[in-house]
Amino acid sequence: MISSLWQSFTSGSFWYPLAFICFALGTLIPAALVALSRNIVHAALWLLPCLASIAGLYLLLDAELLAAIQILVYCGGIVVLILFAIMLTHGVGDADVRVHNQQLVWGLVAAMGIAGVILRLLTQETWQVGAGAAPADVTGRLAEALLGPYVLAFEVVSVVLLAAMIGAIVIARGEPPIQDPEGSFGYAQGRPSGSEGKE
């Protein structure tokens, strides 16, 4: 067994399964920390290595364009947008704020069910491999499709991200203080700050 491992190591076939294991663990472990973290800022930060490891899996599948989109859009855009939304929302990103997941048990049951279905498909189903060679210049074809017939959907995604950022800014602004007839300042909702102790 040791001789076969050494032979695969020297021949170069050892690195592909090793890279797959590293990227798979880099996806699963941060994903679990995202779900189990009590701090929402830490959960958002753990999302970054999870998405970056998925980009590594795309590279192992020779999908360079998908890996680049994963890094640019998800790691460089979505995670940063989530962090900005957390920082702009008052009180959510404070260090003393803890997130309590009340659906942890149901989430574990659903995760185990999905894992069982995936394992069943991987072990008992027969997967057919295409006989033809892989098409050439896949990256160029995908780029032409995104900037050609699918350019409208590509731009709609950017509008959705912009709307999410505007919503975070509106939530972070809150409501301006108002002045009641007695001259004390309060807010648009709730009891004015100067009415404490009054009948």
Order of alpha helices (4+ residues) and beta strands (2+ residues): alpha-alpha-alpha-alpha-alpha-alpha-alpha-alpha-beta-beta
